[in-house]
Amino acid sequence: MNQLFKIFKLEEAEALKISASPEEPHTHDFEELIIGIEGQLEHFIDFNTTVLDAPLVSFVTKGKVHRVIPRLKNGKCNMWVLRFKSEFIPETTFQLYSNFHDHASLKLQSGECFNRLLTICEIIFGEMQQKSPDLSVVKHLLSALFIMIESERRKIEKDFSALEVNQNTTIQNFLKILEANYQRPVGAEFYAEKLFMSARNLNLICKKVLHQTVSEIIETRKLIEAKNQLTHSDKNISEIGFDLGFKEKAYFTKVFKKRTGQTPSEFRDDMKKLLS
């Protein structure tokens, strides 16, 4: 996707087209939220297939192997699809990974709470139709949307096993500590000590839940913030790298290119073109 944020409606004609010729399971380089108003969603993710009738929400994190097939229910299909780059809301993205890692799709109840989600989607869509949409407004509305979804998720999902609860709590606590410290040049041992556990056990939980090692998660968070600053600040590349714990510009550039396929300068130039 060559945009920071995109929102569109998926309706009957497109649903019929997709269901008639579904894609193979795949990954993508953006985050995706689907809010189903009418219809049905078949979602293959984490090697399991779930079929839910609307109203529903489904969230797919960047890099997860999945396949989504929207279907008609009683002749109808109506869904909002929101796609965004992780650097668009970097302070929220990692919390989403924790909240939705093992429960990507959620059946919701119709009524006032669900209608509020739709109202926010309508406002976001209206803003994006402006000649010069204010992405800061969109960013805050998107964050509010996820806060409301998470509130509904907590009300509905009360049947986790004790192990799942403990692992989710560990991940959530780790990500909170990471959010406060990711700019520091510290590694797995630092975070494990804060969580009163061994680095080995923290790594095992991170691999199971987020499919990354602690070091990879730390690096990913740094790079999300690097992209955010390259997009929205005038700092030079050396300053951004130093802010994120990279003592040398050359090493920062090497890590950035290895993970993204672009140098920081190339990424910044692309973002300027997208936002112009």
Contacts in CASP RR format, 6 or more apart in sequence:
PFRMAT RR
TARGET T0000
AUTHOR 0000-0000-0000
METHOD contacts of the structure
MODEL  1
MNQLFKIFKLEEAEALKISASPEEPHTHDFEELIIGIEGQLEHFIDFNTT
VLDAPLVSFVTKGKVHRVIPRLKNGKCNMWVLRFKSEFIPETTFQLYSNF
HDHASLKLQSGECFNRLLTICEIIFGEMQQKSPDLSVVKHLLSALFIMIE
SERRKIEKDFSALEVNQNTTIQNFLKILEANYQRPVGAEFYAEKLFMSAR
NLNLICKKVLHQTVSEIIETRKLIEAKNQLTHSDKNISEIGFDLGFKEKA
YFTKVFKKRTGQTPSEFRDDMKKLLS
1 28 0 8 1.000
1 29 0 8 1.000
1 30 0 8 1.000
1 83 0 8 1.000
1 85 0 8 1.000
2 270 0 8 1.000
2 274 0 8 1.000
3 83 0 8 1.000
3 85 0 8 1.000
3 274 0 8 1.000
4 84 0 8 1.000
4 85 0 8 1.000
4 87 0 8 1.000
4 88 0 8 1.000
4 135 0 8 1.000
4 231 0 8 1.000
4 271 0 8 1.000
4 274 0 8 1.000
4 275 0 8 1.000
5 82 0 8 1.000
5 83 0 8 1.000
5 84 0 8 1.000
5 85 0 8 1.000
5 88 0 8 1.000
5 128 0 8 1.000
5 135 0 8 1.000
5 138 0 8 1.000
5 139 0 8 1.000
5 142 0 8 1.000
6 82 0 8 1.000
6 83 0 8 1.000
6 84 0 8 1.000
6 128 0 8 1.000
7 80 0 8 1.000
7 81 0 8 1.000
7 82 0 8 1.000
7 83 0 8 1.000
7 121 0 8 1.000
7 124 0 8 1.000
7 125 0 8 1.000
7 128 0 8 1.000
8 80 0 8 1.000
8 81 0 8 1.000
9 78 0 8 1.000
9 79 0 8 1.000
9 80 0 8 1.000
9 81 0 8 1.000
9 125 0 8 1.000
10 34 0 8 1.000
10 70 0 8 1.000
10 77 0 8 1.000
10 78 0 8 1.000
10 79 0 8 1.000
10 80 0 8 1.000
10 81 0 8 1.000
11 77 0 8 1.000
11 78 0 8 1.000
11 79 0 8 1.000
12 72 0 8 1.000
12 75 0 8 1.000
12 76 0 8 1.000
12 77 0 8 1.000
12 78 0 8 1.000
14 70 0 8 1.000
15 39 0 8 1.000
15 70 0 8 1.000
15 71 0 8 1.000
15 72 0 8 1.000
15 77 0 8 1.000
15 79 0 8 1.000
16 72 0 8 1.000
18 69 0 8 1.000
18 70 0 8 1.000
19 69 0 8 1.000
19 70 0 8 1.000
19 71 0 8 1.000
19 72 0 8 1.000
22 67 0 8 1.000
22 69 0 8 1.000
23 67 0 8 1.000
24 67 0 8 1.000
25 44 0 8 1.000
25 65 0 8 1.000
25 66 0 8 1.000
25 67 0 8 1.000
26 65 0 8 1.000
26 66 0 8 1.000
26 67 0 8 1.000
27 62 0 8 1.000
27 63 0 8 1.000
27 64 0 8 1.000
27 65 0 8 1.000
27 66 0 8 1.000
28 60 0 8 1.000
28 62 0 8 1.000
28 63 0 8 1.000
29 62 0 8 1.000
29 63 0 8 1.000
29 85 0 8 1.000
30 62 0 8 1.000
30 83 0 8 1.000
30 84 0 8 1.000
30 85 0 8 1.000
30 86 0 8 1.000
31 59 0 8 1.000
31 60 0 8 1.000
31 61 0 8 1.000
31 62 0 8 1.000
31 83 0 8 1.000
31 84 0 8 1.000
31 85 0 8 1.000
31 86 0 8 1.000
31 93 0 8 1.000
31 96 0 8 1.000
32 59 0 8 1.000
32 60 0 8 1.000
32 81 0 8 1.000
32 82 0 8 1.000
32 83 0 8 1.000
33 57 0 8 1.000
33 58 0 8 1.000
33 59 0 8 1.000
33 80 0 8 1.000
33 81 0 8 1.000
33 82 0 8 1.000
33 83 0 8 1.000
33 145 0 8 1.000
33 146 0 8 1.000
34 41 0 8 1.000
34 56 0 8 1.000
34 57 0 8 1.000
34 58 0 8 1.000
34 59 0 8 1.000
34 68 0 8 1.000
34 79 0 8 1.000
34 80 0 8 1.000
34 81 0 8 1.000
34 82 0 8 1.000
35 55 0 8 1.000
35 56 0 8 1.000
35 57 0 8 1.000
35 79 0 8 1.000
35 80 0 8 1.000
35 82 0 8 1.000
35 117 0 8 1.000
35 118 0 8 1.000
35 121 0 8 1.000
36 54 0 8 1.000
36 55 0 8 1.000
36 56 0 8 1.000
36 57 0 8 1.000
36 58 0 8 1.000
36 78 0 8 1.000
36 79 0 8 1.000
36 80 0 8 1.000
37 54 0 8 1.000
37 55 0 8 1.000
37 78 0 8 1.000
37 79 0 8 1.000
37 80 0 8 1.000
37 118 0 8 1.000
38 54 0 8 1.000
38 73 0 8 1.000
38 74 0 8 1.000
38 76 0 8 1.000
38 77 0 8 1.000
38 78 0 8 1.000
38 79 0 8 1.000
39 53 0 8 1.000
39 54 0 8 1.000
39 70 0 8 1.000
39 71 0 8 1.000
39 72 0 8 1.000
39 73 0 8 1.000
39 74 0 8 1.000
39 75 0 8 1.000
39 76 0 8 1.000
39 77 0 8 1.000
39 78 0 8 1.000
39 79 0 8 1.000
40 51 0 8 1.000
40 52 0 8 1.000
40 53 0 8 1.000
40 54 0 8 1.000
40 70 0 8 1.000
40 71 0 8 1.000
40 72 0 8 1.000
40 73 0 8 1.000
40 77 0 8 1.000
41 51 0 8 1.000
41 52 0 8 1.000
41 54 0 8 1.000
41 56 0 8 1.000
41 58 0 8 1.000
41 68 0 8 1.000
41 69 0 8 1.000
41 70 0 8 1.000
41 71 0 8 1.000
41 79 0 8 1.000
41 105 0 8 1.000
42 49 0 8 1.000
42 50 0 8 1.000
42 51 0 8 1.000
42 68 0 8 1.000
42 69 0 8 1.000
42 70 0 8 1.000
42 71 0 8 1.000
43 49 0 8 1.000
43 50 0 8 1.000
43 51 0 8 1.000
43 52 0 8 1.000
43 58 0 8 1.000
43 66 0 8 1.000
43 67 0 8 1.000
43 68 0 8 1.000
43 69 0 8 1.000
43 104 0 8 1.000
43 105 0 8 1.000
44 66 0 8 1.000
44 67 0 8 1.000
44 68 0 8 1.000
45 60 0 8 1.000
45 64 0 8 1.000
45 65 0 8 1.000
45 66 0 8 1.000
45 67 0 8 1.000
45 104 0 8 1.000
45 105 0 8 1.000
46 64 0 8 1.000
46 65 0 8 1.000
46 102 0 8 1.000
46 104 0 8 1.000
47 65 0 8 1.000
50 104 0 8 1.000
50 105 0 8 1.000
52 58 0 8 1.000
52 105 0 8 1.000
52 106 0 8 1.000
52 107 0 8 1.000
53 73 0 8 1.000
53 107 0 8 1.000
54 73 0 8 1.000
54 78 0 8 1.000
54 79 0 8 1.000
55 107 0 8 1.000
55 108 0 8 1.000
55 109 0 8 1.000
55 110 0 8 1.000
55 114 0 8 1.000
56 105 0 8 1.000
56 106 0 8 1.000
56 107 0 8 1.000
56 108 0 8 1.000
57 105 0 8 1.000
57 106 0 8 1.000
57 108 0 8 1.000
57 117 0 8 1.000
57 149 0 8 1.000
58 68 0 8 1.000
58 104 0 8 1.000
58 105 0 8 1.000
58 106 0 8 1.000
59 96 0 8 1.000
59 100 0 8 1.000
59 104 0 8 1.000
59 149 0 8 1.000
60 66 0 8 1.000
60 68 0 8 1.000
60 104 0 8 1.000
61 96 0 8 1.000
61 97 0 8 1.000
61 100 0 8 1.000
61 101 0 8 1.000
62 86 0 8 1.000
64 104 0 8 1.000
66 104 0 8 1.000
70 77 0 8 1.000
70 79 0 8 1.000
71 77 0 8 1.000
80 118 0 8 1.000
80 121 0 8 1.000
80 125 0 8 1.000
82 121 0 8 1.000
82 124 0 8 1.000
82 142 0 8 1.000
82 145 0 8 1.000
84 142 0 8 1.000
85 227 0 8 1.000
86 93 0 8 1.000
86 224 0 8 1.000
86 227 0 8 1.000
87 224 0 8 1.000
87 225 0 8 1.000
87 227 0 8 1.000
87 228 0 8 1.000
87 231 0 8 1.000
88 135 0 8 1.000
88 139 0 8 1.000
88 142 0 8 1.000
89 139 0 8 1.000
89 142 0 8 1.000
89 143 0 8 1.000
90 221 0 8 1.000
90 224 0 8 1.000
90 225 0 8 1.000
90 227 0 8 1.000
90 228 0 8 1.000
91 179 0 8 1.000
92 142 0 8 1.000
92 143 0 8 1.000
92 146 0 8 1.000
93 224 0 8 1.000
94 175 0 8 1.000
94 178 0 8 1.000
94 179 0 8 1.000
94 217 0 8 1.000
94 221 0 8 1.000
94 224 0 8 1.000
95 172 0 8 1.000
95 175 0 8 1.000
96 146 0 8 1.000
97 175 0 8 1.000
97 210 0 8 1.000
98 168 0 8 1.000
98 171 0 8 1.000
98 172 0 8 1.000
98 175 0 8 1.000
98 209 0 8 1.000
98 210 0 8 1.000
99 150 0 8 1.000
99 153 0 8 1.000
101 171 0 8 1.000
101 209 0 8 1.000
101 210 0 8 1.000
102 164 0 8 1.000
102 209 0 8 1.000
103 153 0 8 1.000
103 157 0 8 1.000
106 149 0 8 1.000
106 152 0 8 1.000
106 153 0 8 1.000
106 156 0 8 1.000
106 157 0 8 1.000
107 156 0 8 1.000
108 114 0 8 1.000
108 152 0 8 1.000
108 156 0 8 1.000
113 148 0 8 1.000
113 152 0 8 1.000
114 152 0 8 1.000
116 148 0 8 1.000
117 145 0 8 1.000
117 148 0 8 1.000
117 149 0 8 1.000
120 141 0 8 1.000
120 144 0 8 1.000
120 145 0 8 1.000
120 148 0 8 1.000
121 145 0 8 1.000
123 141 0 8 1.000
124 138 0 8 1.000
124 141 0 8 1.000
124 142 0 8 1.000
124 145 0 8 1.000
127 133 0 8 1.000
127 134 0 8 1.000
127 137 0 8 1.000
127 138 0 8 1.000
127 141 0 8 1.000
128 138 0 8 1.000
135 275 0 8 1.000
160 168 0 8 1.000
167 205 0 8 1.000
167 208 0 8 1.000
167 209 0 8 1.000
168 209 0 8 1.000
170 195 0 8 1.000
170 197 0 8 1.000
170 202 0 8 1.000
170 205 0 8 1.000
171 205 0 8 1.000
171 206 0 8 1.000
171 209 0 8 1.000
171 210 0 8 1.000
173 195 0 8 1.000
174 191 0 8 1.000
174 195 0 8 1.000
174 202 0 8 1.000
174 206 0 8 1.000
174 214 0 8 1.000
177 191 0 8 1.000
177 194 0 8 1.000
177 195 0 8 1.000
178 191 0 8 1.000
178 217 0 8 1.000
178 218 0 8 1.000
178 221 0 8 1.000
179 221 0 8 1.000
181 190 0 8 1.000
181 191 0 8 1.000
182 218 0 8 1.000
182 221 0 8 1.000
182 222 0 8 1.000
182 225 0 8 1.000
182 244 0 8 1.000
183 222 0 8 1.000
183 225 0 8 1.000
183 243 0 8 1.000
183 244 0 8 1.000
183 245 0 8 1.000
184 190 0 8 1.000
184 245 0 8 1.000
185 245 0 8 1.000
185 247 0 8 1.000
187 214 0 8 1.000
187 215 0 8 1.000
187 218 0 8 1.000
188 199 0 8 1.000
188 202 0 8 1.000
188 203 0 8 1.000
188 213 0 8 1.000
188 214 0 8 1.000
188 215 0 8 1.000
188 218 0 8 1.000
189 199 0 8 1.000
191 199 0 8 1.000
191 202 0 8 1.000
191 214 0 8 1.000
191 218 0 8 1.000
192 198 0 8 1.000
192 199 0 8 1.000
192 201 0 8 1.000
192 202 0 8 1.000
192 214 0 8 1.000
195 202 0 8 1.000
199 214 0 8 1.000
202 214 0 8 1.000
203 213 0 8 1.000
203 214 0 8 1.000
206 212 0 8 1.000
206 213 0 8 1.000
206 214 0 8 1.000
206 217 0 8 1.000
207 213 0 8 1.000
210 217 0 8 1.000
212 220 0 8 1.000
219 255 0 8 1.000
219 259 0 8 1.000
220 259 0 8 1.000
222 244 0 8 1.000
222 245 0 8 1.000
222 246 0 8 1.000
223 255 0 8 1.000
223 256 0 8 1.000
223 259 0 8 1.000
223 260 0 8 1.000
225 244 0 8 1.000
226 240 0 8 1.000
226 241 0 8 1.000
226 244 0 8 1.000
226 252 0 8 1.000
226 256 0 8 1.000
226 264 0 8 1.000
227 260 0 8 1.000
227 267 0 8 1.000
227 271 0 8 1.000
229 235 0 8 1.000
229 240 0 8 1.000
229 243 0 8 1.000
230 237 0 8 1.000
230 240 0 8 1.000
230 264 0 8 1.000
230 267 0 8 1.000
230 268 0 8 1.000
230 271 0 8 1.000
231 268 0 8 1.000
231 271 0 8 1.000
231 275 0 8 1.000
233 240 0 8 1.000
235 243 0 8 1.000
237 249 0 8 1.000
237 252 0 8 1.000
237 253 0 8 1.000
237 264 0 8 1.000
237 265 0 8 1.000
237 268 0 8 1.000
238 249 0 8 1.000
238 252 0 8 1.000
240 252 0 8 1.000
240 264 0 8 1.000
241 249 0 8 1.000
241 252 0 8 1.000
244 252 0 8 1.000
246 252 0 8 1.000
246 255 0 8 1.000
252 264 0 8 1.000
253 263 0 8 1.000
253 264 0 8 1.000
256 262 0 8 1.000
256 263 0 8 1.000
256 264 0 8 1.000
256 267 0 8 1.000
257 263 0 8 1.000
260 267 0 8 1.000
262 270 0 8 1.000
END
